[in-house]
């Protein structure tokens, strides 16, 4: 049978040519750079972490804003006193923007935050950013010193205890180490601070009782903050090291008759500190929060004593600003820990992608 419109086909073309599909259009050109960038697991890891940070900061800012409005009573009346004239209270409320609607106050609060404006202190009249800037260095110095001492004390101690108690040896040493670690970790920072002040400052007179001065003034506050985290981290390092010492590559290193220092420090320690750094990041967040009570015990001129004084004086803008600084600090520490763990173990970033 003759194919319809066969006379329109080119010469030599059969029925199959008439039913053959038309060639597809060439694909649209793609940007290989963008495609490769989106496929990079490190880029996806960074975007995911930064996205979580942005959401967490927004939640923190919103919670700090709502906190002021959930406090019973009028914060302006509480800060000015019950005998303040109504005209003064109304003027102060207008200056602080508390007479506007909540959505308007929230948008104004966000706009001021983006501009670096944390408000004005109700008691001193100084900008909150200036108050925090004057006290923040003392808190950061105390927290960083305590964290460094906790790491420098816990990692060698945990590694040493793992080597000594490996294979069920020295059961009494293991029991003493575990019991002491649990006891020290259970003592609150402020209670330990009071005990250290009584023994080493009041009774023995080795260190100053309070205040921030020379190197000696750091010893007792740093010891109060670092003792609990160091005890927890030392136990974690011991457990992780024990599991690493039973790995095949450690047996291979011993079979090659490598020196014990090389086996423990070069092969065992780097693989045992991954979980330690994870817990250390969480403990650093709690350590920063623990400075609030310890600073008040030692009259340390930091944010911890500032927030307590502001709560007692009902200076809510300062309280709000300090809460934001503490919260953002903890979030940045967690972000740094995630990045450090990804660099130590790139498989975590790749597999999570």
C-alpha positions, 0 to 999 in steps of 0.5 A: 500500500502506498503511504499517504503523501509518499510523493512528498518524501525525498527520493529513496525514502521508504515508509519508515522515514515517514514515521520516524520521529523528528529530531529533538531540539538540542538541550539548553546550555547549562552553567557547569560552574553553578552545577558543580558548586551545587553538587559540592558537599562542602557548599551544601554543608555550609549553606545548611549550617548557615541557614540553621544559624539564621533561623536560630538567631531569629528565634532567639531575637523573637524570644528576647523581644517577647520576654520583656512583654511577658513580665508581669506589670509595667517595666517602666513603672517598675524601673522608675519607682511607684512614686514616679508621676504619671507624666514621667512614666508616660514620657519614658514609655514613649521614649522607649517606644512601648506605647506602640502596638506589638507588631510596630515594636517588633519591627522597630526592634529588628530594625534597630538590631540590624543597625547595631542599636540595642537600646538605652539602659533605664538606670544609667541612660547609657547605650546598652551596646556600650554597657555590654562592650565594657563588660564583655571582654572580662566574661570572654577572658574568663570563659576562654581561659576556663575552656582552655584549662578544661581541654588541657586537663581532660585530654591528657588525663583521659588518655593516660587513664585509658592506657593505664586501665586498658584490658581491665587492669588497675580496677581500683584506679579506674573506680577512683577515677570514675567516682571522682569524675562523677563527684566533681561534675555533680558539684555546681559551679557557684558552690565549688566557687564558694568552697575554693574561696573559703579554703584558698582565699580566706583560710590560706590567703593564696589568692584574692577573694574577689575582683579582677586584677593580675593572673592570681585573680583568674585562678579560682574563677577559672578552676570553678568553671573548668573543674566540672567540664574537665571531669566530664571530658576526661571520662569521655576521652578515656572511653573513646580512647579505649575503643580506639586502642582495640581497632585494627590499625592500632594493632598494625601500628604495634605490630610494626613496633612503633614507639608508644608515643607515636601509637598513642599521640599520632594514631590513637589521640586524633581518632579519639577526640572527635566525640570529645570535641562534640561534647566540648562544644556543648559544655562550652555553651553551659560554661558561658552560662555558668559565668553568670553565677561564678562572676557574682561570687567573685565580683567579676566585672563581666556580663554575669554580674551585669545581668544580675544587677540589671534584673534586680534594678529592672533594667530590661533593655540591658537584660535583653541585650545580655541575653542576646549576646549570650545566645548568639555566643552559644550559637556561634560556638556550636557552629564552630564546633560543627565546622571543626568536626567536619574538618576533622572527619570530612565523611560527616559533612559528605554523608550528611549532605 
